[in-house]
């Protein structure tokens, strides 16, 4: 029974993190999204192909992992990844609730 509860907990955590990432990504890269609102008037930025962000995200993950491994090897640990995980879970709860209530992201 304990194994099933741990599986359910990990499944909920992953689902909320993915929902948070999807909601944030949607609001960043959609037409008239956050990126266009911030940079649209300055550089007339039009995000037509949001899939371009995938290689940038993969590169950021690889660099972040290398940086973290270097810090762990030297004995330095931070609470920032835990706080980031909680923030993504909170964003996931917000976007799932928003979608459930209003039907849109």
C-alpha beads as a LAMMPS data file, in Angstrom:
LAMMPS data file: protein, C-alpha beads

105 atoms
104 bonds

1 atom types
1 bond types

-500.0 500.0 xlo xhi
-500.0 500.0 ylo yhi
-500.0 500.0 zlo zhi

Masses

1 110.0

Atoms # bond

1 1 1 0.000 0.000 0.000
2 1 1 2.861 2.351 0.862
3 1 1 4.416 1.784 -2.564
4 1 1 1.158 2.770 -4.280
5 1 1 0.897 5.966 -2.235
6 1 1 4.483 6.886 -3.088
7 1 1 3.767 6.226 -6.768
8 1 1 0.621 8.360 -6.594
9 1 1 2.501 11.167 -4.864
10 1 1 5.284 11.145 -7.455
11 1 1 2.721 11.026 -10.273
12 1 1 0.883 14.069 -8.871
13 1 1 4.154 15.983 -8.433
14 1 1 5.224 15.255 -12.021
15 1 1 1.761 16.105 -13.377
16 1 1 1.696 19.435 -11.532
17 1 1 5.221 20.348 -12.627
18 1 1 4.390 19.524 -16.254
19 1 1 1.141 21.500 -16.040
20 1 1 3.055 24.450 -14.597
21 1 1 5.686 24.292 -17.333
22 1 1 3.024 23.978 -20.033
23 1 1 1.016 26.897 -18.674
24 1 1 4.040 29.150 -18.304
25 1 1 5.302 28.202 -21.774
26 1 1 1.884 28.816 -23.286
27 1 1 1.646 32.267 -21.734
28 1 1 5.211 33.120 -22.729
29 1 1 5.106 32.134 -26.395
30 1 1 1.503 32.534 -27.543
31 1 1 0.406 35.421 -29.737
32 1 1 0.169 38.522 -27.539
33 1 1 1.907 36.542 -24.775
34 1 1 4.321 37.749 -22.130
35 1 1 7.342 37.787 -24.453
36 1 1 5.559 39.898 -27.046
37 1 1 4.248 42.254 -24.382
38 1 1 7.722 42.802 -22.969
39 1 1 9.773 42.870 -26.166
40 1 1 7.135 43.403 -28.858
41 1 1 7.327 47.163 -29.012
42 1 1 11.083 47.302 -28.603
43 1 1 12.178 44.824 -31.272
44 1 1 8.817 44.054 -32.894
45 1 1 9.271 40.464 -31.830
46 1 1 6.774 38.007 -33.248
47 1 1 6.887 34.500 -31.846
48 1 1 5.677 32.434 -34.750
49 1 1 7.488 29.193 -34.017
50 1 1 7.487 28.428 -30.267
51 1 1 9.160 25.071 -30.944
52 1 1 12.404 27.000 -31.369
53 1 1 12.457 27.233 -27.581
54 1 1 12.967 23.461 -27.262
55 1 1 16.706 23.416 -28.138
56 1 1 17.281 26.438 -25.903
57 1 1 15.505 24.694 -23.029
58 1 1 17.481 21.482 -23.536
59 1 1 20.731 23.465 -23.575
60 1 1 19.744 25.317 -20.413
61 1 1 18.947 22.029 -18.679
62 1 1 22.299 20.534 -19.680
63 1 1 24.222 23.621 -18.544
64 1 1 22.223 23.786 -15.311
65 1 1 22.913 20.118 -14.606
66 1 1 26.629 20.551 -15.252
67 1 1 26.694 23.611 -12.963
68 1 1 24.809 21.749 -10.214
69 1 1 27.066 18.687 -10.466
70 1 1 30.106 20.910 -10.113
71 1 1 28.652 22.564 -6.999
72 1 1 27.656 19.215 -5.451
73 1 1 31.141 17.829 -6.093
74 1 1 32.559 20.754 -4.125
75 1 1 30.063 20.213 -1.292
76 1 1 27.902 23.260 -1.930
77 1 1 24.171 22.681 -1.882
78 1 1 21.312 25.085 -2.312
79 1 1 17.613 25.056 -1.502
80 1 1 16.855 26.860 -4.786
81 1 1 15.983 23.691 -6.797
82 1 1 13.483 22.671 -4.122
83 1 1 11.901 26.126 -4.148
84 1 1 11.814 26.079 -7.946
85 1 1 10.047 22.704 -7.879
86 1 1 7.473 24.048 -5.408
87 1 1 6.965 27.157 -7.561
88 1 1 6.353 25.011 -10.649
89 1 1 3.917 22.835 -8.694
90 1 1 2.080 25.960 -7.506
91 1 1 1.926 27.227 -11.089
92 1 1 0.575 23.811 -12.114
93 1 1 -2.160 24.015 -9.486
94 1 1 -3.033 27.520 -10.718
95 1 1 -3.198 26.546 -14.400
96 1 1 -5.129 23.321 -13.773
97 1 1 -7.615 25.240 -11.606
98 1 1 -7.866 28.063 -14.122
99 1 1 -8.506 25.572 -16.917
100 1 1 -11.075 23.687 -14.833
101 1 1 -12.981 26.856 -13.921
102 1 1 -12.723 28.935 -17.102
103 1 1 -11.890 26.356 -19.744
104 1 1 -8.884 28.289 -21.068
105 1 1 -5.296 28.864 -20.041

Bonds

1 1 1 2
2 1 2 3
3 1 3 4
4 1 4 5
5 1 5 6
6 1 6 7
7 1 7 8
8 1 8 9
9 1 9 10
10 1 10 11
11 1 11 12
12 1 12 13
13 1 13 14
14 1 14 15
15 1 15 16
16 1 16 17
17 1 17 18
18 1 18 19
19 1 19 20
20 1 20 21
21 1 21 22
22 1 22 23
23 1 23 24
24 1 24 25
25 1 25 26
26 1 26 27
27 1 27 28
28 1 28 29
29 1 29 30
30 1 30 31
31 1 31 32
32 1 32 33
33 1 33 34
34 1 34 35
35 1 35 36
36 1 36 37
37 1 37 38
38 1 38 39
39 1 39 40
40 1 40 41
41 1 41 42
42 1 42 43
43 1 43 44
44 1 44 45
45 1 45 46
46 1 46 47
47 1 47 48
48 1 48 49
49 1 49 50
50 1 50 51
51 1 51 52
52 1 52 53
53 1 53 54
54 1 54 55
55 1 55 56
56 1 56 57
57 1 57 58
58 1 58 59
59 1 59 60
60 1 60 61
61 1 61 62
62 1 62 63
63 1 63 64
64 1 64 65
65 1 65 66
66 1 66 67
67 1 67 68
68 1 68 69
69 1 69 70
70 1 70 71
71 1 71 72
72 1 72 73
73 1 73 74
74 1 74 75
75 1 75 76
76 1 76 77
77 1 77 78
78 1 78 79
79 1 79 80
80 1 80 81
81 1 81 82
82 1 82 83
83 1 83 84
84 1 84 85
85 1 85 86
86 1 86 87
87 1 87 88
88 1 88 89
89 1 89 90
90 1 90 91
91 1 91 92
92 1 92 93
93 1 93 94
94 1 94 95
95 1 95 96
96 1 96 97
97 1 97 98
98 1 98 99
99 1 99 100
100 1 100 101
101 1 101 102
102 1 102 103
103 1 103 104
104 1 104 105
